[in-house]
């Protein structure tokens, strides 16, 4: 099994937008209580407090990770949320739905149940059709990957969400640059600077391909979906 390694500067560049996507929850001016599905430490939802410190952040996970940063942790299953109906006015899910690939409709239904009408749901998921990511998952699995996880195609993932949420935004990220933070982390120290430059070029190429060639979007390595609860 390959050890999970990440080059910090490259990762910061590539994930700048996705890492702070939970700020989109703030489009709801009354945001006060949010839930991070399968969030581990709840870091993704907790980013909203960079902009609005008064927000109460909850995280539910089978293996909670309390970092002492004020996140309220609950040990539980995203398919059976132990919260009252319409309890939250914002929700995030970062790379969790592909851990329950056959039960995404159930997870979406539970998210719908505990969210208040008009609330936003910010979702980030790996895409199942990116050839580079598929190759890496098959031949270079890491401790971060569970045997049962299975990224789906973008349409198969977004489809169940559309049934319960108004889709406000779908952003496609990464084609060739997805693994750059992990590749750069492994090159010799003397080559890191040029390797980071190559990663930056690949990232920009991905941006333009995904923007101007719509057919490439089905092959993205990550997708950001923003929905609003009906």
N, C-alpha and C positions, 0 to 999 in steps of 0.2 A: 504494500500500500504506500502511495506517495505521500510525503509529509506536506501539509498545507503551508505554503510560504507566500508572502505578498510583499511586493516592493511599495513602500509607503507613498513616495511622490507620484508614482505611476497610478496607483490605486486612487489617490486623491483627485488626480486629473480626470480619470475615466468615470469615477463615481460621484463627482461633484453634484450633478443634477439629481441623480437617483438617491443619493445619501440624504438629501434634504427635502425629498418629495413630500414628506409628511406635512411640511409647511402649507401644502395645498388645503389641508383641513381648515386652515384659518380663513378660508373663504366664507365659512360660517361664523358670523360675528359673535354669535352666542356660544361659541365653543367653550365647554367647561369640563367635560369628562370624556376621555378617549380610551379605547381598548386596542392593544397590540395583539393580534392573533398569532399564536405560536412564536412569540417574540423573544423567548429566552430571557434576556435582560430587559427587554422592552425598549432598547435603544432607539429603534426606528420611530416609534410614536413619541418617545421622550424628546425628540428633536423639536417638537412644537413649542416646548418651553423656552427655547432660545428666543422666540418671538413673543410668547405669552406665558410667563412664569406661573400664572395662577391656575393653569390647566391641571386637572387631576388625571394622572396617567396610570392606567392599569395594564397588566400584561398577563396573558394566560398561556401556559406551556406545560407539557408533560414533565419537563425538567427545568423549573424556573432558575434564573441566575440573578440573585440579588446583589447589585453593585453598590447599594447604599446611597442611591441618587434620588430617592423619593418615589420611585415607581412602586405601585401596589401590586404585589404578585399573587397570583392564584394558580395552584396546580390543578390542571384539568385538560379536557379534550375540546378541541375546536368544533367537534361534531355534536357536542352536548354542553353548550355554554351554561354555567351555573349562575346566570344573571337574569334579572327580571326583564320583561318585555319593555322595549323603548327606554333602556337604562342609560345608553350612551348617545352622545351627539357627535361622535367621530370615531373612525376605526381605521386601522392600518393592518396590512398583512404583507410582510416581506419574506419572499421565498418560503412560503409554508404550504400553499395549496398543492404544490406538486408532491408533497409528502402524503397526500390523500387523493391520488389521481382518480380513483373510482368513486369518490364520495364528495367531489367538489359541489354538486348541487345541494347536498345536505349542509356542507359548510356555509354556502351562500345563504341558504334558508335560515340558518342560525344567526348569521350576521344581520340579515334583514330583521329578524325578530327582535334583537336586542338594541337595534339602532332606532332613534327617533326619526319620524318622517322629515325629509329634507336634509338629513345628515349626509356627510361625505364619507366615502369608503375609498382609501388609497391602497392599491395593490401593486406589488412588484413580483414578477415571476420569471424564471428562466424559460426560454422558448425551446420546444422539443425538436425543432427542425434545423438548428444551427449545426453544421457538419463538424466544425472545430470542437464545439462543446460536446457533441455526441462522441467524438473520437476520444477526447480526454476522459469523459466519464467511463467509457468502456475499458480503456487501456491504462489509465492513470487515476484510479479512484483514490480519494483521500479520506481521512477520518471525519471530514465534514459532511460526507455523503452517506446516507442511509441506504441499505440494500433495497428497500421498498419504494424509494422515491422514483418518480417518473415524470419528467417535464413533458407537457402536452404541446400540441401545436397551438398557435395563437388563437385560432378560431375555436378549437375545442375548449380552451381555457376561458375565453371571453364569453362564449355562448351562454353558459349557465348564469353568468353575472348579469347579462342583458335581460334575463327573465324577471329579475327582481329589482334591478337598478337602472336608472337612466345613465347611459354612458356619456360622460362629459369630455373625456380625453383618453386617447390611446397613443402612447409614444413608444417608438421602437428604438432599441439601443443595441449597438455592437453587431458587427459581422465578423471582421478579421481581428479586431483588437481585444476581444473579450478576455483572452488568456494572458494578455501582455503583463499585467501585474505579477503573475506567477512565473512567467518566463524571465522577466527582468530580474526577479528576486534570485534567480539561479545562475545568472551570468557572472563571470569574474568581476571583481571590483573595478578594474581598469576599464571595463567595457560598459559599466552601468550607465554612464552619461550618454554615449551614443545609442545605447539600447532604449533609454528613456525617450530620446529624440525620435527613434523609429516608432515607438509606441504612440507618440503624439501624432505623427504623420498618419499612421494607420487609423487612429481614432477620428481624425478629420476626414479621411477618406470614407470611413463608415458613415459619418454624419451626412456627407453629401450624397452618397449612394442611397441611403435610406430616405433622404428628403426628396430626391429628384427621380429615383427609379422605384416606384411603388411596389413593383413585383418582388423586390429584394426583401420587403418587410416580413414576409412569412419566414425568412431565414434568420431573423434577428435572434441574438442570444439572450436578450432580456426585454421585457415589455413592462411599461407602466400604464396602469388602467386607473382612471378616476371615475367613480360612479356616485350617483346621488340616490338615496333611498326614496322610492315613490311614496 
